[in-house]
């Protein structure tokens, strides 16, 4: 089951996904686990706190 219908993006923009939804979620969770982030408030590792990594694991 697709989580997102990307047909319009494919048809109008010629876009194709580079990862499956499962791969994207796995990469996101791995980033949380590793404490990876960017210098933006929602992605700064310190802003997530230690509890966020434990909750996602």
Beta strands, then each sheet from edge to edge (+ up, - down):
end
